[in-house]
């Protein structure tokens, strides 16, 4: 009886943005504590001279550039929370296993609050980088010139002019700007319709992929090496496994392999499964080989990365086309629904 009442109470709790922001306060507090610990870890490594970053940028004194290191700490905590919210989202959208005693409503609420925290951490990471650029830009530009230059380099995709950052910062900004609409579209579901918001929200996995890629392009040869980089790659395996389970046994029955027997639906699901399995194989291969698209530490710092900005923009264009197709398919299905209902009533 008590359990039933508790479940009923969970269903009655509001799921609006304001309510979720209040519910995210403990989660955000924990994220700030973790960020502080990461900042201490990074700061201590620089003081001890054991940070690989000093080999590339020996001038990054931790006291003079504390804002930069705080920016990096927020970036790592943002990636950690992105991993957490992605795992929760995949668990919620998959068929619930018998051993999982946590209700789907609670998992979904955790997913929403961690998503909000992730977006906030991502913005804090970008904003601190912008402030550091304002502080360190050439004084000859003047105050307004330093701010405008820092804004272009820190917030305009493709605006960062040099080095690995041409690709890494581009990927990070695309992740930030996609996370906001794809993550918050849930709170507009009453206007967009449930089918459209679900179709759009499925693309949010790309935000996580971009976030990991953004981190690794810098993390391979500058911020971390050895076990931290390998651990980061291996943490992607449970995400890929859950994605396979999500495709094989989704929570919604209509999305399961046997739910829609049309050739197009079956082909789409098979291709998705093969793509995820191939991704798992790539993750393992990259974790073992260390070749993830960034520059290798022993290579010259002036060498071009394997991935170039124009490649990212081409991939982003394909991604936008995929979103447009998904929206068109949903809208077409919604227009046909009244016609099918009318035919059934006539029959």
N, C-alpha and C positions, 0 to 999 in steps of 0.2 A: 504494500500500500504506500509506504513511504517512498520507495523507488519510483512508483508510478507518479506520485505527486511531484517528485523532483524533476522527472522528465517533462511533465506538463509545465512546470515552472520555467524550465529551460526554453520550451517552445514559445512561451509568452514573453520572454525577454526581447526588448526591441533590438532590431538589427540595423538601425540607422547609423549614419556616419558619426553623429554626435555621441551616440551610446558606445560605439566601438572605440572612439577616441578616449572616452573615459575608461573603458575596460583595458585599453592599451597602456595605461600609466604604469602599472607594475612591470609590464613587459619592457617598456621603454627605459624604466629605471634600471632594470637588470642589464639592458644593452649599454647604458652609460657606464655602469660599473665594469663590465667586460671591456669597454673601450678604454677606460682608465688603466686597466691592467695591461692591455696591449700597448698603450702609450708608454707605460713604465718599462715594459719589455724592450720596445724599440729604443727608447731613450738610454736604457742601461747598456744595450749592445753598442750604441754609438760611443758612449762614454768609455767603454772598455776597448774600443777600437776593433771589435769583432764583427761589425756589420759590413757585409759585402758592398753596401752602398758607398762606403768611404773610398773604395777602390775606384769607383767611377766619379764620385763627386766628393773629394776630400774636404772641400770647404764647408760642408754641411755640419757646422758646429751645432750640437743639440740645444745649447742655450740661445744662440742667435736665431736658429731656425726651429724653435719649439712648435710654432704653428704648423709648419710643414709636417713634422712628425705626428702631431695630433691629427692632421688631415689623413695621414696614412693609417693611424689607429682606427679612425672612423671608417675608412675603406675596408679594413679587414673585418671589423664587427658587422658592417653592412653585408659583406659576403657571407659571414656566418649566419646572420639572420635570414638572408636570402635562401641559403641552404635549408634552414629550419622551416621556413614558410613553404618552400617548394615541397619538402617531404610531407608536411601536414596536408597540403593541397592534394597531393597524389594519394595519400591515405584516405582522405575524405571522398575523393571522386572514384575510388576503387571499391569493389565489393568487400564489405566488412568481414574480416576473418573472425572465426569463432572465439579465438583467444583474446581478441581485443575487447576489453571491458569498458573502454571509454566510449560514450555515446557519440554518434556522428555529429549531433548538434554542438557538443562541446569541442570536438576536433575542428569543426568549421569555424567556431568562434575564435579558437586559438589561431587558426589560419588567417582570419581577417585581422586580428590584432597584430600578429607578427608581420603581416604584409604592410600595415601602416607604419610600424616601427622601421621596417626595412627601407621604405621610401624616405622616411625622415633621416635615417642614417646615411643614405645615398646622397641626399641633398646636403647634409652637413659636411660630408666628405668633399663634395664639389665646391661648396661655399668657402670652406677653409683654404682650399687650393687657390680659389680666386683671391681671397684676402692676402695670401702669401705672395701671389703674383703682384698685387697692388703694392705691397710693401717693398718688393725687391726689384720692380721695374725701374728702368732708367729715369733718373730724376729730371733729365732734360725734356721729358715728355710733358712735364707739369702734372698737377694733381689730377685734372680731368683726363688728360692723355693716359696716365697710368691706369686709371679706373677703366677707361674704354678699352685699352689694350688688354688688360687682365680679363675683362668681360669676354672679349672675342676669343682669347686663348682658353679660358676656363669654362665658358658656357655655350659657345657657338660650335656646333659639330664641324670638324675640319678646320677650325681656326688656329689650332696649335701648330706652330710652324716647323718644328724640327724634331729629329730623333725618333725613338720608338713611340714617343707621345703622339706623333701624328696619327698612329693607328690606335694605340692604347686609349688615349683620351677620347678619340672619336667613338670607340666602342663603348666606353663608359658613359658618355653623354647620350648615345642612342639608347642604352639600357635605362638611364634615368628618365628620359623623355617618353619612352614607351611604358615604363612602369606606372607612371601616373594615370594615363587613360585606361590601360589594360587592367591595372589593379583596382582602380576606383569605379570602373564601369558597373560593378556589382551594385553600387548605391544608386544607379540610374536604371535598374532593371525594370522598375514600374513604368518607365517611359519607353525604354528600348524593347521590352518584352523579354521573357525568360530565355527563349531560344537564342536570341541575338546576343545577349550578354554572355551566355555560356559559350557560344561560338567564338566571341572575341576573347574571352578570358582564357581559352585554351592556348592562345598564342603567347600568354605571359611566360611560358617556359623559355621562350626565346630571350626574355630579359635576363633570366638566370644564366643562360649560356653566354650571353654577351658579358655579364658581370664576371664570370669565371675567366673568360678569355681576356678581358681587360686586366684582371689581376695577374694572370700568368705572363702576359707580354712584358710587364715590368718585373714580376716576381722571379722569373727564371734567372735573369742575369744581373739583377740589381738588389732587390729587397731580400729575397730568400734563395736558398739553394739546398740541395741534398734532401734530407727527410721532410722539411716543411713543404717543399714543392711536390714531392712524391705523395705525401699524405693528402695534400689538396686534390691531387688527381684521383687518388684512391677513394676519396669521399664522394666522388661523382658516380661510383659504381652503384651504391644503394639507390641513388636518384634514378639511374638508368633501369635498374631492376624494378623499382616501383612503377616506372613508366611502362615497362612491359606488362606488369600485372594490371595496370590501369587500362591498357589496350585489350588485354585478354578478358578481364573480368571487371568491367566498369560498374559503378554503383547503379547507374540507370540501365534498366533491362533492355530498353530500346537500342542501346549502343553496343550491346554484346554481339559477339561474332554470329550467333544464331538469330539475333533479333531482326536484322534487315538482310534478306537473302538476295537482294538485287546485285547483279554483277559489279556495278560501280562501287557499292558499299563494301562488298567482300574484297574487291581489289584494293580499295583504299585502306582497309584494315590490315591486309596482308603486307602491303607496302610499308605501312607504319611500323609493323612488327619487325620487318626486316631492317628498316632504318635504325630502330632502337638497338637491335642486336648488333648491327654493324658498329653503332656508336660505342657500345660496351667494349667491343674488340679494339676499337681505336683508342679508347681511354686506357686500356691495359697496355697497349703497345706504346703509347706516349709516355705513360708512367715509367715504363722500363727503359725506353730509349732517351727520354729527356728532350725530344724534339717536338715542341708544341707551337711553332710558328714565330717565336721570338728569336732574338739573337743569342747565340751560345756565348757563355762567359769568356771562353778562350779566344773567341774571334774578335776582330777589330771592332771597336765601338762605332766606327764610322760606316760599317757595312750596312746595307739595306736589309730590313727584316724580310722574312719570307712572304708575309702578307703586306700588301700595299693599300693605301686608302681607297683607290679606285675599285679594288676588289670588294672592300667593305660596302661601298656605295652600290655596287651591282647587286650584292646579296641583299641589301636593304630594299632595293627596288623590287626584287623578286618577292621579298617578304610583304611589301605593301600590296603587290598584286594578289598574293595569297589571301590577305585580309579582305580585299575588295571582292574576291570570288566568294569567300565564305559569307560575307554580308549579302551578296546577291543571291546565293543559294537559299539562305534563311528567308529573305524577303519573298523570294519566289514561292517557297513552300508555304509561307503564311498567306499569300494571295490565293493559293490553290486550296487551302483548307476549307473555306466557306463553300467552294464549288463541290468538293468531295462530300461535305456534309449535306449539301442540297441534293446531290445524286442519291445518297443513301436514304434520305427522307422520301424521295420520290419512289425509290425501289421498294 
